[in-house]
Amino acid sequence: MTIKEGWSGRYFETSRSETFMSDPLGRTITTTDNSWFTLLTQNTAPIHFDYHYASQTEFGKPLVNSCLTLALVTGPERD
């Protein structure tokens, strides 16, 4: 069995503000992803799916459900 080094030494406390880490597997969150996740989690906040309501806010468009963002960021580790 081979042992991978992984995240050795990459801690928040030791990082600098100029640090940039890229991920070769990008992910674009679509309107459909946001709608499905909002329905799945039964989130009734209109800011996530009601275009008319969201257009009247400071953002001007629907926001991505923050739980979806967290789910993608903390998702399963890839090999």
C-alpha distance (Angstrom), angle and dihedral (degrees) to the residues before:
residue distance angle dihedral
M1 . . .
T2 3.79 . .
I3 3.78 120.4 .
K4 3.78 118.3 -141.9
E5 3.78 119.8 -147.0
G6 3.81 93.3 -136.3
W7 3.78 120.6 169.1
S8 3.78 98.6 -6.1
G9 3.80 110.5 157.7
R10 3.81 97.5 2.3
Y11 3.78 102.6 119.9
F12 3.79 130.1 144.7
E13 3.78 92.0 -120.6
T14 3.81 92.7 55.6
S15 3.82 98.0 42.2
R16 3.78 124.6 98.6
S17 3.80 125.8 -136.8
E18 3.83 90.4 -114.4
T19 3.81 92.3 58.4
F20 3.80 113.4 121.1
M21 3.78 122.1 -173.1
S22 3.77 118.8 -171.9
D23 3.77 126.3 -159.5
P24 3.80 117.3 -146.3
L25 3.80 90.3 -148.6
G26 3.79 105.0 65.2
R27 3.79 123.3 -170.0
T28 3.79 126.7 -154.7
I29 3.79 114.0 -159.1
T30 3.79 109.0 -139.7
T31 3.79 130.5 -158.6
T32 3.79 88.2 -106.6
D33 3.82 91.8 54.2
N34 3.79 90.1 51.5
S35 3.83 93.6 46.2
W36 3.79 93.9 47.8
F37 3.80 93.7 46.9
T38 3.81 91.5 46.4
L39 3.81 89.6 52.3
L40 3.81 92.5 43.8
T41 3.80 92.6 53.5
Q42 3.82 91.9 40.4
N43 3.77 90.9 -126.8
T44 3.81 105.7 171.5
A45 3.82 97.0 -171.9
P46 3.83 104.8 125.9
I47 3.81 91.9 -148.1
H48 3.83 88.1 79.5
F49 3.80 100.8 52.6
D50 3.83 112.8 5.5
Y51 3.81 106.7 91.3
H52 3.81 94.3 -170.8
Y53 3.80 93.0 51.5
A54 3.80 93.2 42.9
S55 3.81 92.3 49.9
Q56 3.81 89.0 62.8
T57 3.80 93.7 55.8
E58 3.80 127.3 85.3
F59 3.82 89.3 -98.6
G60 3.82 95.9 55.9
K61 3.79 95.2 -148.0
P62 3.81 139.2 49.5
L63 3.79 116.4 -69.7
V64 3.77 124.6 -130.0
N65 3.78 111.3 -106.5
S66 3.82 105.4 -100.1
C67 3.80 91.2 -140.3
L68 3.81 88.3 60.3
T69 3.80 90.2 52.8
L70 3.80 91.2 50.0
A71 3.81 91.5 46.3
L72 3.80 90.7 54.4
V73 3.80 94.7 44.7
T74 3.81 94.9 47.2
G75 3.80 95.1 36.6
P76 3.79 124.8 132.9
E77 3.77 117.7 -56.2
R78 3.79 115.8 -103.3
D79 3.79 125.2 -140.4
